[in-house]
Amino acid sequence: MNTLLGIVWGLINPDMFQGVADMLEDVMQASVPGIIENVRVAEINQGSNPLRILSLRALPDAHMGDMKKAIHEENKKNKDPQEAAADEEGGDYYNLEVSFAYHAQPSGKRASDKARNMHMQLVFYLGIKGLFGVPLPIFVELQGLVGTVRLRMAMTPEAPFLKTLTFTLMGAPQVTAGCIPMVEKGVNILNLPLISNFVNYAIKAAASSKQIDLKACTQSAD
């Protein structure tokens, strides 16, 4: 499975992370500290160093109560009542729990070395809200990640045989990230408690259930 993941990892289009970037940006903009006027997620890239799966186990429906409630609430907001009821009552489901980890490879000072690890670029606008903000571009390198995610897959007889995929993180994952200002070398702004708390809050707030319509994605790709 990890060998397959390593191959697929290099085939992923970074544009697929745009939704994640928008979600993180919304969370950050809603809770920026006073010294930060605004924040923008300029890029998210998975690099060439893949995530690793530690364990897999199938789960019965009895273990998915919280996720089923979250799906029900999401469907109530976004779907017609009859359509939502049909989706929840009909069809077959497969539940899976996945534990995963990520460890960054040693990176030097060259940009190509850092880019092989998962990373993103943020732009913090320092100043006072409502006034002009001074942009501070930040390179964020993911150094470590450990977590567990539960997946609920709605099956369909039509290719690709998966109708929807819903996932939820089991608690906030353990994250270690290095943030380096791109205009000043050798400074890690995560050493500042204010920025560290802000980034950790954003990650926890973004770790909520999400539902993906795989059939629609496949048709769009075609």
C-alpha positions as CSV (number, residue, x, y, z in Angstrom):
1,M,0.0,0.0,0.0
2,N,2.8,2.4,0.8
3,T,4.6,1.6,-2.4
4,L,1.4,2.4,-4.3
5,L,1.0,5.6,-2.3
6,G,4.5,6.6,-3.2
7,I,3.8,6.2,-6.9
8,V,0.4,8.0,-6.7
9,W,1.9,10.8,-4.6
10,G,4.0,12.0,-7.5
11,L,1.0,12.0,-9.8
12,I,-1.2,14.2,-7.7
13,N,-1.9,17.6,-9.2
14,P,-1.2,20.3,-6.5
15,D,-4.3,22.2,-7.7
16,M,-6.3,19.5,-5.8
17,F,-5.2,21.2,-2.6
18,Q,-6.9,24.5,-3.5
19,G,-9.9,23.5,-1.4
20,V,-7.7,22.9,1.6
21,A,-5.9,26.2,1.0
22,D,-9.3,28.1,0.9
23,M,-10.4,26.3,4.0
24,L,-7.2,27.2,6.0
25,E,-7.3,30.7,4.7
26,D,-10.9,31.2,5.9
27,V,-10.1,29.8,9.3
28,M,-7.0,32.0,9.6
29,Q,-8.6,35.2,8.4
30,A,-11.5,34.7,10.9
31,S,-9.1,34.6,13.8
32,V,-5.9,36.5,13.0
33,P,-4.1,38.0,16.0
34,G,-4.0,41.8,16.5
35,I,-0.5,42.2,15.0
36,I,-1.6,40.6,11.8
37,E,-3.9,42.5,9.4
38,N,-4.5,39.6,7.1
39,V,-3.2,36.2,6.0
40,R,-3.2,34.5,2.6
41,V,-2.4,30.9,1.7
42,A,-0.4,31.3,-1.6
43,E,0.4,27.7,-2.3
44,I,0.2,24.1,-0.9
45,N,2.3,21.4,-2.4
46,Q,2.8,17.8,-1.4
47,G,6.4,17.6,-2.6
48,S,7.9,14.2,-3.6
49,N,8.3,12.7,-0.1
50,P,5.0,10.8,0.5
51,L,2.9,10.2,3.5
52,R,3.1,6.7,5.0
53,I,0.2,4.5,6.2
54,L,0.9,2.9,9.6
55,S,-2.3,0.7,9.9
56,L,-5.6,0.0,8.3
57,R,-8.7,-1.6,9.9
58,A,-12.3,-2.0,8.7
59,L,-15.0,-0.8,11.1
60,P,-18.7,-1.8,11.5
61,D,-21.4,0.8,11.2
62,A,-21.8,0.8,15.0
63,H,-18.5,2.6,15.3
64,M,-19.5,5.4,12.9
65,G,-22.3,7.1,14.9
66,D,-20.7,10.5,15.2
67,M,-19.7,10.6,11.5
68,K,-23.2,9.5,10.5
69,K,-24.7,12.4,12.5
70,A,-22.3,14.8,10.9
71,I,-23.2,13.6,7.4
72,H,-26.9,13.9,8.3
73,E,-26.4,17.5,9.4
74,E,-24.4,18.3,6.3
75,N,-27.0,16.8,4.0
76,K,-29.8,18.8,5.7
77,K,-28.0,22.0,4.9
78,N,-26.9,21.2,1.3
79,K,-29.4,18.7,-0.2
80,D,-33.1,18.3,-0.8
81,P,-34.7,16.3,2.1
82,Q,-35.8,13.4,-0.1
83,E,-32.4,13.2,-1.8
84,A,-30.6,13.3,1.6
85,A,-32.9,10.6,3.0
86,A,-32.2,8.4,-0.1
87,D,-28.5,8.9,0.2
88,E,-28.4,7.9,3.9
89,E,-30.8,5.0,3.8
90,G,-30.0,3.3,0.5
91,G,-26.8,1.7,-0.7
92,D,-23.8,0.0,0.8
93,Y,-21.1,1.5,2.9
94,Y,-17.5,0.6,3.7
95,N,-15.9,2.1,6.8
96,L,-12.1,2.3,7.2
97,E,-9.8,3.7,9.9
98,V,-6.4,4.7,8.8
99,S,-3.4,5.7,11.0
100,F,-0.8,7.7,9.1
101,A,2.5,9.5,9.7
102,Y,4.8,11.9,7.8
103,H,8.4,12.5,8.4
104,A,10.3,15.2,6.4
105,Q,13.5,14.3,4.7
106,P,16.6,16.3,5.8
107,S,16.6,19.5,3.7
108,G,19.4,21.9,3.1
109,K,19.4,25.6,2.2
110,R,18.5,25.1,-1.5
111,A,14.9,25.6,-2.4
112,S,14.8,22.3,-4.3
113,D,15.8,20.4,-1.2
114,K,13.0,22.1,0.9
115,A,10.4,21.6,-1.9
116,R,10.6,17.8,-1.8
117,N,8.8,17.9,1.6
118,M,5.2,18.9,2.0
119,H,5.1,22.6,2.2
120,M,3.0,25.7,1.8
121,Q,3.6,29.4,1.4
122,L,1.7,31.9,3.5
123,V,1.7,35.7,3.3
124,F,1.1,37.5,6.6
125,Y,0.2,41.1,6.3
126,L,1.6,42.8,9.5
127,G,-0.1,45.9,10.7
128,I,-3.5,47.0,12.1
129,K,-6.8,45.8,10.7
130,G,-8.3,48.3,8.3
131,L,-4.9,49.9,7.6
132,F,-2.2,49.0,5.2
133,G,-0.5,45.7,6.0
134,V,3.2,45.0,5.3
135,P,3.5,41.6,3.5
136,L,5.7,39.0,5.2
137,P,6.0,35.8,3.0
138,I,6.5,32.7,5.0
139,F,7.8,29.3,3.8
140,V,6.1,26.5,5.9
141,E,7.8,23.1,5.7
142,L,5.9,20.1,7.3
143,Q,8.4,18.3,9.4
144,G,6.2,15.7,11.1
145,L,2.6,14.6,11.1
146,V,0.9,11.8,13.0
147,G,-2.8,11.2,13.0
148,T,-5.8,8.8,12.5
149,V,-8.6,9.4,10.0
150,R,-11.9,7.5,9.6
151,L,-13.4,7.1,6.1
152,R,-16.9,6.3,5.2
153,M,-17.4,5.3,1.6
154,A,-20.8,5.1,-0.1
155,M,-20.6,2.4,-2.8
156,T,-22.4,2.5,-6.2
157,P,-22.7,-0.1,-9.0
158,E,-21.4,2.5,-11.5
159,A,-17.7,3.3,-12.1
160,P,-15.7,4.4,-10.1
161,F,-17.9,2.4,-7.7
162,L,-17.5,5.0,-5.0
163,K,-20.3,7.6,-4.8
164,T,-19.1,9.7,-1.9
165,L,-16.2,9.7,0.5
166,T,-16.6,11.3,3.9
167,F,-13.6,11.6,6.3
168,T,-13.0,12.9,9.7
169,L,-9.8,13.2,11.8
170,M,-9.9,11.5,15.1
171,G,-8.8,14.5,17.1
172,A,-6.3,17.0,16.0
173,P,-3.2,15.4,14.4
174,Q,0.2,15.9,15.9
175,V,1.9,18.5,13.7
176,T,5.5,19.8,13.6
177,A,6.1,22.6,11.0
178,G,9.0,24.9,10.4
179,C,8.1,28.4,9.3
180,I,10.9,30.5,7.8
181,P,10.4,34.2,6.7
182,M,11.4,34.3,3.0
183,V,12.9,37.8,3.6
184,E,15.0,37.0,6.6
185,K,17.1,33.8,6.9
186,G,17.5,31.7,10.0
187,V,14.3,32.9,11.8
188,N,11.6,30.4,12.8
189,I,8.5,32.4,13.6
190,L,6.9,29.3,15.2
191,N,9.1,30.1,18.2
192,L,6.8,33.1,18.8
193,P,4.0,31.8,21.1
194,L,1.4,34.0,19.4
195,I,2.0,32.6,15.9
196,S,2.4,29.1,17.2
197,N,-1.0,29.2,19.0
198,F,-2.6,30.8,15.9
199,V,-1.3,28.1,13.5
200,N,-2.3,25.2,15.9
201,Y,-5.8,26.7,16.3
202,A,-6.2,27.0,12.5
203,I,-5.3,23.3,12.1
204,K,-7.7,22.1,14.8
205,A,-10.5,24.2,13.4
206,A,-9.9,22.9,9.9
207,A,-9.9,19.2,11.1
208,S,-13.7,18.7,10.6
209,S,-15.7,16.2,8.5
210,K,-15.7,16.7,4.8
211,Q,-17.6,15.0,2.0
212,I,-16.3,14.5,-1.5
213,D,-18.5,13.5,-4.5
214,L,-16.0,11.2,-6.2
215,K,-18.4,10.5,-9.1
216,A,-18.6,14.3,-9.9
217,C,-14.8,14.6,-9.7
218,T,-14.3,11.7,-12.1
219,Q,-16.8,13.2,-14.6
220,S,-15.1,16.6,-14.3
221,A,-11.7,15.0,-15.0
222,D,-13.1,13.2,-18.1
